[in-house]
C-alpha cells in the first residue's frame, strides 16, 4: 500500500504535521472560550469585592 502510493502518503504526513503543529480550529476555539470565561470571572470577582 505504501509502495503503490508514496506521494499520497507523503502529502498526508505533511498535512498531519501542519495540523498537529498549528492545533485544530476546535482546540483554538475552545482555548479562546476558556480564556474569555476566565476574564469574565476575574472581572466579576473584582467588581463584587470592590
C-alpha positions as CSV (number, residue, x, y, z in Angstrom):
1,X,0.0,0.0,0.0
2,X,2.8,2.4,0.9
3,X,4.7,1.3,-2.3
4,X,1.8,1.9,-4.6
5,X,1.1,5.5,-3.5
6,X,4.2,7.1,-1.9
7,X,3.1,10.6,-3.0
8,X,-0.2,10.3,-1.3
9,X,1.4,9.1,1.9
10,X,4.0,12.0,2.0
11,X,1.2,14.6,1.4
12,X,-0.8,13.0,4.2
13,X,2.1,13.1,6.5
14,X,2.9,16.7,5.7
15,X,-0.8,17.7,6.3
16,X,-0.8,15.8,9.6
17,X,2.4,17.6,10.7
18,X,0.9,21.0,9.9
19,X,-2.4,20.3,11.6
20,X,-0.7,18.9,14.8
21,X,1.7,21.8,14.9
22,X,-0.9,24.5,14.4
23,X,-3.6,22.9,16.5
24,X,-7.1,22.2,15.2
25,X,-9.6,25.1,14.9
26,X,-11.8,23.4,17.5
27,X,-8.9,23.4,20.0
28,X,-8.2,27.0,19.3
29,X,-11.8,28.0,19.7
30,X,-12.0,26.0,23.0
31,X,-8.9,27.8,24.3
32,X,-10.3,31.2,23.4
33,X,-13.6,30.4,25.1
34,X,-11.8,29.3,28.3
35,X,-9.7,32.5,28.3
36,X,-12.8,34.6,27.8
37,X,-14.5,32.8,30.7
38,X,-11.5,33.4,32.9
39,X,-11.5,37.1,32.1
40,X,-15.3,37.3,32.8
41,X,-14.9,35.6,36.2
42,X,-11.9,37.8,37.1
43,X,-13.9,41.0,36.2
44,X,-17.0,39.7,38.2
45,X,-14.9,38.9,41.3
46,X,-13.2,42.3,41.1
47,X,-16.5,44.2,40.8
48,X,-18.0,42.2,43.7
49,X,-15.1,42.7,46.0
50,X,-14.7,46.4,45.2
